[in-house]
């Protein structure tokens, strides 16, 4: 399953990238994130691996992030592996004006086992979650900038 979502953020691209690129900020726009643990490689750069744990309802979901490309603001991509799911994520930040940035998120999901069935039954759930993360990031970024 592949799809793309996007949102416009009322901030300069440099500020958007600065906020996106700081793993300490993940908890502010990824609800349910319990921990982010660097495992190997240079943090934030291609080849780096990290473990992320999320609380989703009554379940805890653990995934391994591997950064595959980092050339911000043009691209930040990585893979996210969890039980039965491989997510390939590509993030792009496009300046629209001095104070406006388009955040484009391209997602590809590959499923195995029970997750394959769940994806067939509820394909919209994945896109809905991706759009929620974009909306939550926009809210966080614009509110954070207003504090400065």
C-alpha positions in Angstrom: 0.0 0.0 0.0 1.4 3.4 -1.0 0.0 6.9 -0.5 1.1 10.5 0.1 -0.2 13.1 2.5 0.8 16.8 2.9 0.1 19.8 5.0 1.1 23.5 4.9 2.9 24.9 7.9 3.0 28.7 8.6 6.7 28.7 9.3 10.0 29.1 7.3 11.4 25.8 6.1 14.5 26.2 8.3 12.4 26.3 11.5 10.2 23.4 10.3 13.2 21.2 9.6 14.9 22.3 13.0 11.8 21.1 14.9 11.3 17.9 12.8 15.0 17.0 13.1 15.1 16.9 16.9 14.1 13.5 18.3 13.3 15.2 21.6 10.3 16.7 19.9 8.7 13.4 18.8 6.7 13.1 22.0 4.9 16.4 21.2 3.5 15.3 17.9 3.4 11.5 18.0 0.8 10.6 20.6 1.5 7.3 22.3 5.3 7.5 21.9 6.7 6.0 25.1 10.4 5.9 24.3 13.0 6.6 21.6 16.3 4.8 22.0 19.3 5.2 19.8 20.8 1.8 18.9 23.7 2.4 16.5 25.2 4.7 13.8 25.5 8.4 13.9 22.2 9.7 15.4 20.0 11.3 12.8 22.1 10.2 9.8 21.9 7.5 7.2 22.5 4.1 8.7 21.5 5.1 12.2 19.1 2.7 14.0 16.7 3.5 16.8 14.0 1.7 18.8 10.7 3.4 19.2 8.0 2.2 21.6 4.3 3.3 21.3 1.3 2.6 23.4 -1.6 2.1 21.1 -4.7 1.4 23.1 -3.9 -1.6 25.2 -1.0 -2.7 23.0 2.6 -1.7 23.1 4.1 -1.6 19.6 7.9 -1.6 19.2 9.6 -0.7 15.9 13.1 -0.3 14.6 13.8 2.9 12.6 16.7 2.8 10.1 17.5 6.1 8.5 18.1 5.5 4.8 18.6 9.1 3.5 19.1 12.5 5.2 19.4 15.6 3.0 17.2 18.1 4.7 15.0 19.9 3.7 14.8 17.9 0.5 14.5 14.5 2.0 14.5 12.5 5.2 13.7 8.8 4.6 13.8 5.7 6.7 12.3 2.3 7.3 10.2 1.3 10.3 10.0 -2.4 11.0 7.5 -3.8 13.5 5.9 -7.2 13.8 4.3 -8.0 10.5 4.8 -4.5 9.0 7.6 -2.7 7.1 6.9 1.0 6.6 9.1 3.0 4.1 8.7 6.7 4.9 9.9 9.6 2.8 9.5 13.2 4.2 10.1 16.3 2.2 9.9 20.0 3.1 9.2 22.5 0.4 9.4 26.2 1.0 6.3 28.0 -0.4 7.3 31.4 0.8 9.5 33.0 3.5 7.0 31.9 6.1 5.3 28.9 4.7 6.4 25.3 4.2 4.7 22.3 2.6 5.5 19.1 4.5 5.0 16.1 2.2 4.9 12.6 3.6 5.1 9.6 1.3 4.4 6.2 2.8 4.7 2.6 1.6 3.6 -0.3 3.8 4.3 -4.0 3.3 2.5 -6.5 5.5 2.9 -10.1 6.6 0.6 -12.4 8.5 -2.3 -11.0 10.4 -1.2 -7.4 9.6 -1.9 -8.2 5.9 -5.5 -9.1 6.8 -5.9 -6.0 8.9 -4.5 -3.8 6.1 -7.1 -5.3 3.7 -9.9 -4.7 6.1 -9.0 -1.2 7.2 -6.7 0.4 4.6 -7.9 4.0 5.5 -6.6 3.6 9.1 -3.0 3.9 8.0 -3.5 7.1 5.9 -5.7 8.6 8.7 -2.9 8.0 11.2 -0.3 9.6 8.9 -2.5 12.6 8.4 -3.0 12.9 12.1 0.8 13.0 12.7 1.1 15.7 10.1 -1.6 17.8 11.7 -0.1 17.2 15.2 3.3 18.2 13.9 1.8 21.4 12.3 0.1 22.3 15.6 3.3 21.6 17.6 5.6 23.6 15.2 3.3 26.6 14.9 2.7 26.7 18.7 6.4 26.2 19.5 7.3 29.1 17.1 4.7 31.3 18.8 6.5 30.9 22.1 9.8 32.2 20.7 
